Amino acid sequence: MVYKIGMILEGQITGIQPYGAFVSLKDQQQGLIHISEIFHGYIKDINEVLSVGDKVTVKVIDIDEYTKKISLSLRAMQENQILPGRKKKIYFTNRKKKIGFETLEKAMPKWIEESIEYLQM
């Protein structure tokens, strides 16, 4: 099978290391899910989320053209989720408004208003 970036694949976790999880794919191929690609947010211990033998659906995010190593992502298959017991980070953006620098005195009332709107969602 020829693997390409963006492909969605089924696999099984065959090993876990502090830096990531190894996934067995079809045709005796193996890929790696780096710890940063397992879940949205910080994960201290991969074993909190994955175990050897787990079936996973992953996305190919990179293929090294020389070594043919396949980089996989579980995170790309999930909506932005937070592990149970962890707080969701709040990001304030200026998407609807013209982006530019303002003094804190001018910007603060808008930020307060945006945060109140966010909390009421």
Buried (B, 14 or more C-beta within 10 A) or exposed (E): EEBEEEBEBEBEBBEBEEEBBBBEBEEEBBBBBBBEBBBBBEBEEBEEBBEEEBEBEBBBBBBEEEEEEBBBBBBEEEEEEEEEEEEEEEEEEEEEEEEEEEEEEEEEEEEEEBEEEEEEE
